[in-house]
Structure formats: structure tokens, C-alpha cells
């Protein structure tokens, strides 16, 4: 089978995507696949490279806009090329944090309270004061913790908002919930071992904690039975409500024994330091086996979707 590993892209998460792509290439079984690395520098590259390569399936290693937001998935569907992971709708929904939070709340899933501003014209410190400090400021469609800041008071607010607005047209300002950060990896509707995350350098799991060696302590966590059930139910409810397929990662904060969903990642990182491979390893699944499963399950999913169409 000819596998095109699509990586790079044009988002702020390009470097992480390149790392994800290379890690996938390193672990793909060469006895089963012919591997074609495909680095995207600009939008037009995708169609040109896919058409020239004649691949059987696109293994998506992209993150962020034009990769995780449904646009690449739509282009590949137009070309009739199967791809890995969720479809167009789920990709688009999960990329838009405000929209996904609205749907999760409507479905009874807890998520932090907050505001959504459409740029600097909405800037109003008094509204944030009523929400209560500290707050988290983040781009609405970003990822990898890029552009996210923990703001302790009004003096820190303006620069944080300006930074987030430089990355996105819309930004979120959410109440900061102090607790244990956890992540639930889901593969084909099954929750893998839950991982807890604690940053070695900051109060939360920021970019440096995620990608620098020694930046965070990540370990499989054993929760009390009742709390673990709440966490698993919240993860699966999020996965289903947002119509995710094949695999995803649900990030949460566990505050006073209650899970609050922060976001759902439809193309979670697969670097050497990423959480999904670590969770899979804890379940006895090697990186190579995980890729095999993602590819096979995605082919099945695309056939089902396209047969219905």
C-alpha cells in the first residue's frame, strides 16, 4: 500500500507537524507500506503532490489550520483519496473551540466558563473582571498551546489579548480551573489509559512543557473508580457529540473531582514526546501497531462514508 505522509503545512504548528510526520515515517512498517513523505509549503502543494504521487491513502500528520480544520480533508475527498482520522465536519467543529464548547455544553459536558471576543474591538477589561482572575487567554482555532497565556490580573490582560489576536480573528478568555491536567486518547471509541500531566516549569501545560525534554511529567494515572468513570464518560461523550472518527485526544482539567473538557484534538500530536503514543504504549500497543490500526480503520471509515454518499 502506498502511504503519503502529509506534513508541514502553513499553520503556526508547522514545526510540530514536521516532527509528527517524521516520527510516523520512522515507525511505519516497510514490509507493508511504500512510504512517500509529502511536505506542504503552501496550499497548492497538497493537490499537486497527491496527484503526482498516486498514493492509496493520506496519513495526515498536519496540525492546525489547513490540516486539522476540515479543509485538507475536503480537498482529499474531492480528489477521491482516502485519509486518516475524522471527517470534514468533526475536523471543522473541533478546530473551532468556541463552537465545540457550545455543543459540548448543550450535550451536558462540563467545560470552563468563558468569553469569546472577535478581535480587539471587543476588548473590555470589566467583563473579564466579572468573570474573575486568573484567566486563560487563547486563540479560538490554535493548538499546541501556541499563543496561550495565563493572566493573573488586568495589567497582564492587554498584552495577552493582543498576542492571541495576532494569531486568530477570534479569541477565548476562560476561567482558570486549578487542578490536575489529564488527557484521554480514544481509538475507535475505546478510551486508552488516562495520562496526567504536570509541568515542571509553570502552573499549566504550556508549549515548553509539551515539547521540551523534561518540561513536564506525564504518567498513567489511577483514579478512584467513580472519578475515572466520570472522566471516561466525558471523553466518550465529547468524541461522539463532535462526531469524531478513528482516533482523537480529549484534554481535560480535573478540578474538585469533576472533569472539565478543554478541547478535542482530531489529529493529536504523534511526536516522540506526544501523549497519544504514550497512552497506546501503556495499553500494550506499539507505535507501529497504532499506525497500522489508524490506517486500516480510516480506510474502513472512508469506504462507509463514501458508500453512503
C-alpha positions as CSV (number, residue, x, y, z in Angstrom):
1,X,0.0,0.0,0.0
2,X,1.4,3.4,-1.0
3,X,1.1,5.8,2.0
4,X,1.6,9.5,1.6
5,X,2.7,11.1,4.9
6,X,1.4,14.6,4.6
7,X,3.1,17.1,7.0
8,X,4.3,20.6,7.4
9,X,1.5,22.9,6.3
10,X,1.1,26.7,6.7
11,X,-0.2,27.0,10.3
12,X,1.7,28.1,13.4
13,X,2.0,24.4,14.3
14,X,4.2,23.6,11.2
15,X,7.3,22.6,13.2
16,X,5.3,20.2,15.4
17,X,3.7,18.7,12.2
18,X,7.1,18.0,10.7
19,X,8.1,16.2,13.9
20,X,4.8,14.2,13.9
21,X,5.4,13.3,10.2
22,X,9.0,12.2,10.7
23,X,8.0,10.1,13.7
24,X,5.3,8.4,11.7
25,X,7.8,7.7,8.9
26,X,10.2,6.2,11.3
27,X,7.6,3.7,12.6
28,X,5.7,2.7,9.5
29,X,6.2,-1.0,8.7
30,X,8.2,-1.1,5.4
31,X,7.1,-4.7,4.8
32,X,3.5,-3.4,4.4
33,X,3.8,0.1,3.1
34,X,5.6,2.1,0.5
35,X,6.1,5.4,2.3
36,X,6.0,8.8,0.4
37,X,6.9,11.8,2.6
38,X,4.9,14.9,1.4
39,X,5.9,18.2,2.9
40,X,3.4,21.0,2.3
41,X,4.8,24.5,2.0
42,X,1.7,26.2,0.5
43,X,-1.9,25.3,-0.1
44,X,-1.4,24.3,-3.8
45,X,1.3,21.8,-2.8
46,X,-1.3,19.3,-1.5
47,X,-3.2,18.8,-4.7
48,X,0.0,18.8,-6.9
49,X,1.8,16.3,-4.7
50,X,-1.1,13.9,-4.2
51,X,-1.9,13.8,-7.9
52,X,1.7,13.1,-8.8
53,X,2.4,10.5,-6.1
54,X,-0.6,8.2,-6.8
55,X,-1.0,7.3,-3.2
56,X,-3.6,4.8,-1.8
57,X,-4.2,6.8,1.4
58,X,-3.0,10.0,3.0
59,X,-1.6,9.6,6.5
60,X,-2.3,13.1,8.0
61,X,0.5,14.5,10.2
62,X,-0.8,18.0,9.8
63,X,-1.8,20.2,12.8
64,X,-3.7,23.5,12.9
65,X,-5.4,25.5,10.1
66,X,-5.3,23.9,6.7
67,X,-4.7,20.5,8.1
68,X,-6.9,19.9,11.2
69,X,-9.8,22.1,10.3
70,X,-11.5,20.1,7.5
71,X,-10.1,22.0,4.5
72,X,-7.4,19.3,3.6
73,X,-10.0,16.6,4.3
74,X,-12.4,18.3,1.8
75,X,-9.7,18.6,-0.8
76,X,-8.7,14.9,-0.5
77,X,-12.3,13.8,-0.7
78,X,-12.7,15.9,-3.9
79,X,-9.7,14.0,-5.3
80,X,-11.1,10.7,-4.1
81,X,-8.1,10.0,-1.8
82,X,-8.8,8.3,1.5
83,X,-7.3,10.0,4.5
84,X,-6.7,9.1,8.2
85,X,-8.8,10.4,11.1
86,X,-12.0,12.2,11.4
87,X,-14.1,13.6,8.5
88,X,-14.7,17.2,7.4
89,X,-17.4,18.0,9.9
90,X,-15.7,16.8,13.1
91,X,-12.4,18.3,12.0
92,X,-14.0,21.7,11.5
93,X,-16.0,21.6,14.7
94,X,-13.1,20.6,16.9
95,X,-10.8,23.2,15.4
96,X,-13.3,25.9,16.5
97,X,-13.0,25.9,20.3
98,X,-15.9,28.2,20.9
99,X,-18.3,26.2,18.7
100,X,-17.2,22.9,20.1
101,X,-17.6,24.2,23.7
102,X,-21.1,25.3,22.8
103,X,-22.0,21.9,21.5
104,X,-20.4,20.1,24.5
105,X,-22.3,22.3,27.0
106,X,-25.6,21.6,25.1
107,X,-24.8,17.9,25.4
108,X,-24.2,18.1,29.2
109,X,-20.4,18.0,29.2
110,X,-18.6,20.3,31.6
111,X,-16.2,22.9,30.1
112,X,-14.7,26.0,31.6
113,X,-16.8,29.2,31.6
114,X,-15.5,32.0,29.4
115,X,-15.9,34.6,26.7
116,X,-15.3,34.8,23.0
117,X,-14.1,38.1,21.5
118,X,-14.0,38.9,17.8
119,X,-10.7,40.8,17.9
120,X,-9.6,43.9,19.8
121,X,-12.8,45.8,19.2
122,X,-14.5,43.6,21.8
123,X,-11.8,44.3,24.4
124,X,-13.5,45.0,27.8
125,X,-11.5,44.5,31.0
126,X,-14.6,45.0,33.1
127,X,-16.2,41.9,31.6
128,X,-13.1,39.9,32.4
129,X,-13.1,41.3,36.0
130,X,-16.6,40.0,36.4
131,X,-15.5,36.6,35.1
132,X,-12.7,36.6,37.7
133,X,-9.0,36.3,37.6
134,X,-6.9,34.3,36.8
135,X,-8.0,33.6,33.3
136,X,-6.6,31.7,30.3
137,X,-6.4,33.7,27.0
138,X,-6.1,31.6,23.8
139,X,-6.7,31.8,20.1
140,X,-10.0,30.2,19.1
141,X,-8.6,27.9,16.5
142,X,-5.0,27.4,17.7
143,X,-3.2,24.4,19.0
144,X,-0.1,23.1,20.7
145,X,-0.6,25.8,23.3
146,X,0.8,28.4,20.9
147,X,-0.4,31.9,21.9
148,X,-2.0,30.7,25.1
149,X,-1.2,32.7,28.3
150,X,-2.2,32.5,31.9
151,X,-3.3,36.0,33.0
152,X,-3.3,36.9,36.7
153,X,-4.7,40.5,36.6
154,X,-5.8,43.3,34.4
155,X,-2.2,44.6,33.9
156,X,-1.4,41.4,32.1
157,X,-4.6,41.2,30.1
158,X,-3.9,43.6,27.2
159,X,-0.7,42.1,26.0
160,X,-2.1,38.5,26.2
161,X,-5.2,39.5,24.2
162,X,-3.0,41.3,21.6
163,X,-0.8,38.2,21.3
164,X,-3.7,35.9,20.8
165,X,-5.4,38.3,18.3
166,X,-2.2,38.3,16.2
167,X,-2.8,34.6,15.7
168,X,-6.5,34.4,15.2
169,X,-9.5,36.6,14.4
170,X,-11.4,35.3,17.5
171,X,-10.0,34.6,20.9
172,X,-11.3,32.8,24.1
173,X,-10.9,34.0,27.6
174,X,-11.7,31.2,30.0
175,X,-11.7,30.9,33.8
176,X,-8.6,29.2,35.1
177,X,-9.5,26.0,36.8
178,X,-6.7,24.8,39.1
179,X,-6.5,21.0,39.2
180,X,-4.9,18.0,37.5
181,X,-4.5,18.2,33.8
182,X,-5.3,14.9,32.2
183,X,-5.7,13.6,28.6
184,X,-7.8,10.8,27.3
185,X,-6.8,9.2,24.0
186,X,-9.6,7.4,22.1
187,X,-9.1,4.9,19.4
188,X,-12.2,3.6,17.6
189,X,-14.4,4.5,20.5
190,X,-12.2,2.9,23.2
191,X,-10.6,5.1,25.9
192,X,-6.9,4.2,26.3
193,X,-5.1,4.6,29.7
194,X,-5.6,8.1,31.1
195,X,-2.5,10.2,31.4
196,X,-1.9,13.0,33.9
197,X,0.3,15.9,33.1
198,X,2.2,18.2,35.4
199,X,4.5,21.0,34.2
200,X,8.0,21.2,35.7
201,X,8.3,25.0,35.0
202,X,4.8,26.5,35.0
203,X,1.4,26.2,36.5
204,X,-0.1,24.7,33.4
205,X,0.9,22.6,30.4
206,X,2.3,25.3,28.0
207,X,4.3,24.9,24.8
208,X,7.6,24.5,26.5
209,X,6.2,21.9,28.8
210,X,4.8,20.0,25.9
211,X,7.8,19.9,23.6
212,X,11.0,20.4,25.6
213,X,12.7,17.5,27.2
214,X,12.0,17.4,30.9
215,X,9.3,20.1,30.5
216,X,6.6,18.0,32.1
217,X,5.9,14.8,34.0
218,X,3.4,12.6,32.2
219,X,2.3,9.4,33.6
220,X,-0.6,6.9,33.5
221,X,-2.8,7.9,36.4
222,X,-5.0,5.6,38.5
223,X,-8.1,7.4,39.6
224,X,-10.8,6.4,42.1
225,X,-13.4,4.3,40.3
226,X,-16.1,6.8,40.4
227,X,-13.9,9.7,39.2
228,X,-12.4,7.6,36.4
229,X,-15.9,6.7,35.2
230,X,-16.8,10.4,35.1
231,X,-13.6,11.1,33.1
232,X,-14.2,8.3,30.6
233,X,-17.9,9.2,30.1
234,X,-16.9,12.9,29.5
235,X,-14.2,11.8,26.9
236,X,-16.5,9.5,25.0
237,X,-19.4,11.9,25.1
238,X,-17.2,14.6,23.6
239,X,-15.9,12.2,21.0
240,X,-19.4,11.2,19.9
241,X,-21.1,14.7,20.2
242,X,-18.5,16.2,17.9
243,X,-18.7,13.1,15.5
244,X,-15.0,12.2,15.7
245,X,-13.9,9.0,14.0
246,X,-10.9,6.6,14.2
247,X,-8.9,8.4,16.8
248,X,-8.8,11.6,18.9
249,X,-7.5,13.0,22.1
250,X,-9.6,14.8,24.7
251,X,-7.8,17.2,27.0
252,X,-9.4,18.0,30.4
253,X,-8.7,19.6,33.8
254,X,-9.8,17.6,36.8
255,X,-11.0,20.1,39.4
256,X,-12.5,19.1,42.7
257,X,-13.1,15.5,41.3
258,X,-15.1,16.9,38.3
259,X,-13.7,16.7,34.7
260,X,-13.9,19.8,32.6
261,X,-13.2,19.3,28.9
262,X,-10.7,21.9,27.5
263,X,-10.6,20.7,23.8
264,X,-10.8,17.8,21.5
265,X,-7.9,17.1,19.1
266,X,-8.8,15.3,15.9
267,X,-5.2,15.0,14.7
268,X,-3.3,14.8,18.0
269,X,0.5,15.1,18.0
270,X,2.5,12.0,17.3
271,X,6.0,13.2,18.1
272,X,8.4,11.4,20.3
273,X,7.0,13.3,23.3
274,X,3.3,13.1,22.4
275,X,0.6,11.8,24.6
276,X,-1.3,9.5,22.3
277,X,1.6,7.2,21.6
278,X,2.4,7.1,25.3
279,X,-1.2,6.2,26.2
280,X,-1.2,3.5,23.5
281,X,2.1,2.1,24.8
282,X,0.5,1.9,28.3
283,X,-2.2,-0.3,26.7
284,X,0.4,-2.5,25.1
285,X,0.1,-1.0,21.6
286,X,3.4,-0.2,19.9
287,X,3.7,3.0,17.7
288,X,3.8,0.7,14.6
289,X,0.7,-1.1,15.6
290,X,-1.1,2.1,16.4
291,X,-0.3,3.4,12.8
292,X,-1.5,0.1,11.3
293,X,-4.7,0.4,13.2
294,X,-5.3,4.1,12.2
295,X,-4.7,3.3,8.6
296,X,-6.9,0.2,8.5
297,X,-9.7,1.9,10.5
298,X,-9.6,5.0,8.4
299,X,-9.8,3.1,5.1
300,X,-12.9,1.3,6.5
301,X,-14.4,4.6,7.7
302,X,-13.9,6.4,4.3
303,X,-15.5,3.4,2.5
304,X,-18.5,3.6,4.7
305,X,-18.9,7.4,4.3
306,X,-18.4,7.4,0.6
307,X,-20.7,4.4,0.1
308,X,-23.5,6.4,1.9
309,X,-22.8,9.4,-0.3
